[in-house]
């Protein structure tokens, strides 16, 4: 092979490599642009269920769960019990009480008309969504319950994946987004939405790499 031919082949390979790289970059850009819309896939109007489950996090989720209960969409409301934050433990050591998140959920629910007798707490403490899915499975046991899971708009996709993998397709599970929490699917326009999307993308990447998401 002559030097001129080798040079020509190398030039073609470089051009094809640049085309492939540019295509990958465009695909990545498109994925980022539509990431917010892809994440927020929850039904706006869920079907009636037996229980509404509130995943730990924003109390905007609690507001929507109370709405669903008052509309007769479920007979019971179930709240998650997250592991206390380290700072809460440090405050408790200094005699500064911190209200557990699940107690705040209960207080909001009862204030909004949900009777205490209709509120349950998932068993155990949850560090993340994976733990909450496992706790929900323990709560359901052998019962075939219809469940509405309430979470944040940007968290719907990942929560549906985790809960679905834990409970399987036999259970009727609906994962919905609270309408009270603002989320701009064009996330680059809003700092809060941008932080949420980028964090969720990191967690989804961890899910793909580890096949056992830690959050």
N, C-alpha and C positions, 0 to 999 in steps of 0.2 A: 504494500500500500504506500503510495507516494505521500510526501508531506502535504501537498496541496489537497489530496483527498481526505487525509486525516483532519486537516484544518476545516474542511467543508463539513465533515461529519460532526466534529466537535461543535461547530457553529449551529448546526441543526439541533443537536442534543440540547445545547444551551437555550435555544429559542423555545423548544418544546418544554423544557424545565420551567422557563419563565411563564409560559402559557398555563401550565399546570398550577404553578404557584399563584398566579393571578386569579385563576378560577377558584382555588381553595380559599383565597382571601375574600373573594366576592361572596362565596357561600357562607363563610364565617360571618361576614358583615350582615348578610341577609338573615342569618340565624339570630344574630344579636338584635337586629331591628324588630323581628317578630317574636322575640323571646317572651316579652310581657304578655302578648296575646295568647301564646301557646301555653303559658303557665295558668292563666285564669280561664279554666274550662268548666267551672262548676255551674250547675243548673241554677237559674234564677228562681224557678218555681218548682221545688221538689215535690214528689208525691208523698202522701201521708205515710207515716212510719210509726213504729212502736216507741222509739227513743230518739232524742236529739243529743248528740255528743259534742261537747265544746272542747276543742283542743286548747292546750295551754298557750297563753300569749295575750294578744290584744283583747281588752274587754269589749271591743266592738263585736266580737264573736258572741259574747254573752247577750248583748242586746238583740241580736238576730235570733238567737235560740229562744229567748223569751217571747219574741214576736211569733215564732213558729208554734210554741206551746199555746199561746193565747188564741191562735187561729185554729187550734185543734189538730195540728199536723202531727202531734206526738203526745203520748200519755205521760212520758217521763223525760226529765232532762238529766244528763249525766255530765259531770265535770271531771277534768283531769287533775291529778295531784302532782305537780312538778317538784323535782328535787329542789330544796331550798338553795338559793344562791349563796356562795361563800360569804358575801358581805352580810347577808342576813344572819348567818351563824355568828359572825364577829360582833354584830350589833346585839344579838341575844346574849352573848357572853358578857357584854357590858351592861346588861339589864335594860336594853332598849327593845321593846317588843315590836315585832314586825308581823303584820297580819298575813297568814299564808294565802297564797293566790286562790286556792280552792274556796277558802272562806269568803273572800271578796266576791268570787263568782256567785256563791250562794246568796250573799247579801243583796247583790244586784238583782238576782232572779226573784227573790222573795219580794223585794221592793216593787218589782214590775208585775207582780201578780201570780208568780209561780209558787204554789204552796210547798213548804218544806218537805212534806210527805211525798212529793213528786220529784224530789231531787236526790240523785245518787252520786257517788264518787267512784271513779275507777279504782280498782285495787292496786295497792303498791304505789311507789313513786316513779315518775317518768323523767328521764334525762333528756329525751328527745322524741321525735315523732315515731320512731321505730318502737320505743318502749310503750308509747301510748297505743299503738296498734296491738302490741302484745297484751297490754292491760285490757283493751277492749275485747280481745278474744277470750280472756279469762272471765270477764264480766258476762259475756254472752253464754259461755259454757256450751251446753248442748241445745240451748234454746235457739230457735230459728227466728231471730228478731230482724225486723226491718229498721234500718238505722240511717239517720241523717247526721253526717259529720259536718260541723261548722268550723271553718277556718278563715284565714285571710285570702284575698284574691290571688296573690302571688304564690301562695302555698298549696293551692288546690291540686295541681298536677302531681306534685311529689307526695302529698298526703294520700291521694287516690292510689298511687302506685304502691305505697307502703301498706296501707290498709288492705288493698286488694290482694297483695302477696301473702299477707298474714291470714286473712279470713277466706280467701279463695272466692271463686265466682258463684258458689252456691248461696252465699248470703246476699241479701238485697241491701247494698250499701250505696248511699248517695253522698258525695262530697260536694258541699256548696260553699260559696263565698259570702261573707257578710257584706251587705250593701252599705254598711255604716263606715267601713274603712276605705278611704279614698286610695285609688290606685290608678295611675296613668300608664296604660299599656305602652304608650310611647314614652318609655321610662326616662329617656335622656332629657325630657322637658321638666322633670320634677326630681329634686334631689332625694326625697324620701323613697320614691319609686325606684330610682336608680340604685340606691343602696340595697333595697329589697331584692331586685332582680339579680344584681351581681352576686349577692350572698346566696341566693337560691341556685344560681348557675354553678357556683363553687360546690354546693352540697350535692347537686345533681351529678357533677363530675366525680365527686367522691363516691356516689352511688354506683356509677358505671365502673369505676376502677376497682372498688372494693366489693361490690355486689352486696354490701351490708352497710347502708348509710348510717353514719354515726349521729346524725341530727335530723 
